[in-house]
Amino acid sequence: MPEAERDLVEILAGLGRGEAMALGEAVPLPTRLQFYKPSPKPNSDDVDFYTKWKEGPDDIDVDKIVNRWRRQER
């Protein structure tokens, strides 16, 4: 990616669903693209990362993992 366009990568997180950023040698100016919503709507959804991180899986023994890390030798 050309250096002049690296700052544009920061706005990727601000893109909405159905939006994309086109940039590079084949695109004269960085361009925001917006796509039509599909019909019929896909039978899928985004993962709820906040809840997954907050609750976590039930089958992980954190104490056991930490003890294994501490016993490692280099």
Secondary structure, 3 states (H helix, E strand, C coil): CCHHHHHHHHHHHHCCCCEEEECCCCCCCCEEEECCCCCCCCCCCCCCHHHHHHHCCCCCCHHHHHHHHHHCCC
